[in-house]
Amino acid sequence: MKMAVQGTLRKLLLTSLFLALTTALPSSSIDASIYSSSPIIKRDVCVIGGGSSGTYAAIGLRDRGKSVVVVEAKSVLGGHTNTYTDPPTNATIDYGVIEYDNSPIVTSYFSRFKIPLTTLSNTATVPSLQEYYVDFRTGKNVTEYIPTDPTAAFGTYAAQLAKYSFLNTPGWHLPDPAPSELLMPFGDFVKKHNLDGAVFTINEYAQGFGDILSIPTLYVLKNFGQAVLAGAQTGFLTTARHDNSELYRKARAELGGMFTATTTTLQEEELLSPWLS
């Protein structure tokens, strides 16, 4: 679960306001005569997709005085954020997105909607959940495996992150040439700095990476950066009411007529044709 959570979370934190999927076609390239006047919506920015990045962009643009419309396939905002409400008790259970990095972007965003946050303990367990460690090469359960305490290795890892501070900011701002150490396979980097104790935890947050020991160190350090390391050590944030969807319900209400649900958008080549012709 943490793996899916962190992938979505980092998209929120590393996507700046104007890097959301937005569309603003030059008016001179559109023949308005072929459309009736009633369905035409005029806005400064059209945000395609109402997931975490799209919602964040739309709210930020609105706060800056821009008119916005969000085009989303579903009738709700939030993307992978889902919350189940148990009918008899009204208890809420978050799934998809569960936790957030403890960063100014996160705290100010939730504060804007008056949603209190709390620390989600990394030691919390689900009574009915049983973990199994499986060797994917054989498909067999490795019953004798016990994860190593990562505390000491995390200290060494943190020192390496500090050494390459340019990896701890949004975007990719690499020196030219890139440090050779960052280009070596992460497995070699682990051996060089004795980071074996941290590999299991780092791998938990490396969704979609495949074998992290074989990919360049650069990508692992960028993915498991200072904010994620801090969360793994002291706990991530979650909503005090355990209802992550509250953020998107409130954003939806605030956007009001700036939101439209649809299942059809222009094909990419149609969208870009004014610049390609």
C-alpha positions as CSV (number, residue, x, y, z in Angstrom):
1,M,0.0,0.0,0.0
2,K,2.8,2.4,0.8
3,M,4.1,1.9,-2.7
4,A,1.0,3.1,-4.4
5,V,0.6,5.9,-1.9
6,Q,4.1,7.4,-2.4
7,G,3.9,7.3,-6.1
8,T,0.8,9.5,-6.1
9,L,2.1,11.7,-3.3
10,R,5.3,12.6,-5.0
11,K,3.4,13.6,-8.1
12,L,1.5,16.1,-6.0
13,L,4.7,17.5,-4.3
14,L,6.9,17.5,-7.4
15,T,4.4,19.0,-9.8
16,S,4.4,22.7,-9.7
17,L,1.3,24.8,-10.4
18,F,1.9,25.2,-14.1
19,L,3.2,21.7,-14.8
20,A,-0.3,20.3,-14.6
21,L,-1.9,19.2,-17.8
22,T,-3.3,22.4,-19.1
23,T,-4.5,23.5,-22.5
24,A,-4.7,27.0,-23.9
25,L,-5.1,27.1,-27.7
26,P,-4.4,30.4,-29.5
27,S,-7.8,31.9,-30.4
28,S,-6.7,32.6,-33.9
29,S,-6.4,28.9,-34.6
30,I,-10.0,28.1,-33.7
31,D,-12.9,28.6,-36.2
32,A,-15.6,29.4,-33.7
33,S,-18.2,29.5,-36.5
34,I,-18.4,25.7,-36.7
35,Y,-19.7,25.6,-33.0
36,S,-23.0,26.9,-31.6
37,S,-22.5,29.5,-29.0
38,S,-24.2,27.7,-26.1
39,P,-21.6,24.9,-25.4
40,I,-18.6,27.1,-25.7
41,I,-16.8,27.8,-22.4
42,K,-14.2,30.5,-22.2
43,R,-11.6,30.3,-19.5
44,D,-8.0,31.4,-19.0
45,V,-6.9,27.8,-18.5
46,C,-8.5,24.4,-19.1
47,V,-7.1,21.7,-16.8
48,I,-7.3,18.2,-18.3
49,G,-7.8,15.7,-15.5
50,G,-9.0,16.3,-11.9
51,G,-6.5,14.1,-10.1
52,S,-4.1,15.4,-7.4
53,S,-2.0,17.5,-9.8
54,G,-5.0,18.8,-11.8
55,T,-6.9,19.8,-8.6
56,Y,-3.9,21.5,-7.1
57,A,-3.3,23.4,-10.3
58,A,-6.9,24.5,-10.6
59,I,-7.2,25.7,-7.0
60,G,-3.8,27.5,-7.3
61,L,-4.8,29.2,-10.5
62,R,-8.1,30.3,-9.0
63,D,-6.4,31.7,-6.0
64,R,-4.3,33.8,-8.4
65,G,-7.3,35.2,-10.1
66,K,-7.4,33.0,-13.2
67,S,-10.6,31.6,-14.6
68,V,-10.4,27.8,-14.8
69,V,-12.3,24.8,-16.0
70,V,-11.4,21.2,-15.0
71,V,-12.3,18.5,-17.5
72,E,-12.5,15.1,-15.7
73,A,-13.8,11.8,-16.8
74,K,-15.4,11.0,-13.4
75,S,-17.9,13.0,-11.4
76,V,-15.5,13.4,-8.5
77,L,-12.0,14.8,-8.1
78,G,-9.0,13.1,-6.6
79,G,-7.7,10.5,-9.0
80,H,-6.4,7.6,-7.0
81,T,-7.6,9.0,-3.7
82,N,-10.6,6.9,-2.5
83,T,-12.4,6.7,0.8
84,Y,-14.8,4.0,1.8
85,T,-17.5,5.0,4.3
86,D,-19.0,2.1,6.3
87,P,-22.8,2.6,6.2
88,P,-23.7,1.3,9.7
89,T,-20.9,3.2,11.6
90,N,-20.0,6.1,9.1
91,A,-16.4,5.1,9.8
92,T,-14.0,6.0,7.0
93,I,-11.2,3.9,5.4
94,D,-8.8,5.5,3.0
95,Y,-7.3,3.5,0.2
96,G,-5.3,4.4,-2.9
97,V,-3.7,7.4,-1.3
98,I,-3.2,7.1,2.5
99,E,-0.3,9.3,3.6
100,Y,1.6,12.4,2.7
101,D,5.1,13.8,3.1
102,N,5.4,16.3,6.0
103,S,6.2,19.3,3.8
104,P,5.1,23.0,3.7
105,I,3.2,22.3,0.4
106,V,1.1,19.6,2.0
107,T,0.4,21.4,5.3
108,S,-0.5,24.7,3.6
109,Y,-2.7,22.9,1.1
110,F,-4.7,21.0,3.7
111,S,-4.8,24.1,6.0
112,R,-6.4,26.1,3.1
113,F,-9.4,23.8,3.3
114,K,-9.3,23.6,7.1
115,I,-8.5,19.9,7.2
116,P,-6.5,18.9,10.2
117,L,-3.6,16.5,9.8
118,T,-2.0,14.0,12.1
119,T,1.1,11.8,12.1
120,L,0.6,8.2,10.8
121,S,2.8,6.0,12.9
122,N,4.9,3.6,10.9
123,T,4.5,1.0,13.7
124,A,0.7,0.9,13.2
125,T,-0.5,-2.5,12.2
126,V,-3.8,-4.0,10.9
127,P,-4.8,-6.9,13.0
128,S,-6.2,-9.0,10.1
129,L,-3.2,-8.3,7.9
130,Q,-0.6,-11.0,7.6
131,E,2.7,-10.3,5.7
132,Y,4.5,-12.8,3.6
133,Y,8.0,-12.5,2.2
134,V,8.2,-14.2,-1.2
135,D,11.2,-15.0,-3.5
136,F,9.8,-13.9,-6.9
137,R,12.3,-16.1,-8.6
138,T,10.8,-19.2,-7.2
139,G,7.4,-18.0,-6.0
140,K,8.1,-19.6,-2.6
141,N,7.5,-18.1,0.8
142,V,10.8,-17.2,2.6
143,T,9.7,-18.0,6.2
144,E,13.1,-17.4,7.8
145,Y,13.5,-13.9,6.5
146,I,13.4,-11.0,9.0
147,P,13.9,-7.4,7.7
148,T,17.1,-5.7,9.0
149,D,16.7,-2.6,11.3
150,P,17.5,0.2,8.8
151,T,18.4,2.8,11.4
152,A,22.2,2.8,10.9
153,A,21.9,2.5,7.2
154,F,19.5,5.4,7.1
155,G,22.1,7.6,8.7
156,T,24.6,6.8,6.0
157,Y,21.9,7.2,3.3
158,A,20.9,10.6,4.7
159,A,24.6,11.7,4.4
160,Q,24.6,10.8,0.7
161,L,21.3,12.7,0.1
162,A,22.9,15.7,1.7
163,K,25.9,15.3,-0.5
164,Y,23.7,15.5,-3.6
165,S,21.4,18.3,-2.4
166,F,20.3,19.1,-6.0
167,L,18.3,15.8,-5.9
168,N,16.1,17.1,-3.0
169,T,14.4,19.9,-5.0
170,P,11.5,19.6,-7.4
171,G,12.5,18.8,-11.0
172,W,15.8,17.6,-12.4
173,H,18.6,20.0,-12.0
174,L,21.8,17.9,-12.6
175,P,25.3,19.3,-12.9
176,D,27.0,18.7,-16.2
177,P,28.6,16.2,-16.2
178,A,26.5,14.3,-13.7
179,P,28.5,12.7,-10.8
180,S,29.7,9.3,-12.0
181,E,28.6,7.8,-8.6
182,L,25.0,8.6,-9.5
183,L,25.2,6.7,-12.7
184,M,26.4,3.4,-11.2
185,P,23.8,0.6,-10.5
186,F,22.2,1.1,-7.2
187,G,23.4,-2.3,-6.1
188,D,27.0,-1.1,-6.5
189,F,26.2,2.1,-4.6
190,V,24.7,0.0,-1.7
191,K,27.9,-2.1,-1.5
192,K,30.2,1.0,-1.7
193,H,28.4,2.7,1.2
194,N,27.3,-0.3,3.2
195,L,23.6,0.4,2.8
196,D,22.3,-3.1,2.9
197,G,20.1,-2.4,5.9
198,A,18.1,0.3,4.1
199,V,17.4,-1.6,0.8
200,F,14.3,-3.4,2.0
201,T,12.6,-0.2,3.1
202,I,13.7,1.8,0.1
203,N,12.3,-1.0,-2.2
204,E,8.9,-0.6,-0.5
205,Y,8.6,2.9,-1.9
206,A,10.0,2.0,-5.4
207,Q,6.8,1.1,-7.1
208,G,7.3,0.5,-10.8
209,F,11.1,0.5,-10.7
210,G,11.6,-3.2,-11.1
211,D,14.9,-4.4,-9.7
212,I,16.2,-1.3,-7.9
213,L,19.7,-2.8,-7.5
214,S,20.2,-2.7,-11.3
215,I,19.0,0.8,-12.1
216,P,21.1,4.0,-11.9
217,T,21.5,5.3,-8.4
218,L,20.3,8.7,-9.5
219,Y,16.7,7.4,-9.8
220,V,16.6,5.7,-6.5
221,L,18.0,8.7,-4.6
222,K,15.5,11.0,-6.4
223,N,12.6,8.7,-5.6
224,F,13.5,8.0,-2.0
225,G,14.6,11.5,-1.1
226,Q,14.9,13.5,2.1
227,A,11.1,13.9,2.5
228,V,10.4,10.2,2.1
229,L,13.3,9.3,4.3
230,A,12.0,11.6,7.1
231,G,8.5,10.0,6.7
232,A,9.9,6.5,6.9
233,Q,11.8,7.4,10.1
234,T,9.3,9.5,12.0
235,G,5.9,8.9,10.2
236,F,4.0,10.4,7.4
237,L,1.0,12.7,7.6
238,T,-2.6,11.7,7.1
239,T,-5.9,13.5,7.8
240,A,-7.0,13.5,11.4
241,R,-10.5,12.4,10.3
242,H,-9.1,9.6,8.2
243,D,-10.9,10.9,5.2
244,N,-8.5,12.0,2.4
245,S,-11.4,12.5,0.0
246,E,-12.6,15.4,2.1
247,L,-9.9,17.6,0.4
248,Y,-11.4,16.8,-3.0
249,R,-15.0,17.2,-2.0
250,K,-14.2,20.7,-0.7
251,A,-12.2,21.5,-3.8
252,R,-15.1,20.3,-6.0
253,A,-17.5,22.5,-4.1
254,E,-15.3,25.5,-4.4
255,L,-14.7,25.0,-8.1
256,G,-18.4,24.7,-8.7
257,G,-19.2,25.6,-12.3
258,M,-15.5,25.4,-13.1
259,F,-15.7,21.6,-13.1
260,T,-17.2,19.5,-15.9
261,A,-17.4,15.7,-16.0
262,T,-16.9,14.1,-19.5
263,T,-15.6,10.9,-21.0
264,T,-14.3,12.4,-24.3
265,T,-11.5,14.8,-25.0
266,L,-9.7,15.8,-28.2
267,Q,-7.1,13.4,-29.4
268,E,-3.5,14.6,-28.8
269,E,-2.8,15.4,-32.5
270,E,-6.0,17.5,-32.7
271,L,-5.0,19.4,-29.5
272,L,-1.6,20.2,-30.9
273,S,-2.4,20.7,-34.5
274,P,-2.4,24.6,-34.3
275,W,1.3,24.4,-33.5
276,L,2.1,21.6,-35.8
277,S,0.5,23.0,-39.0
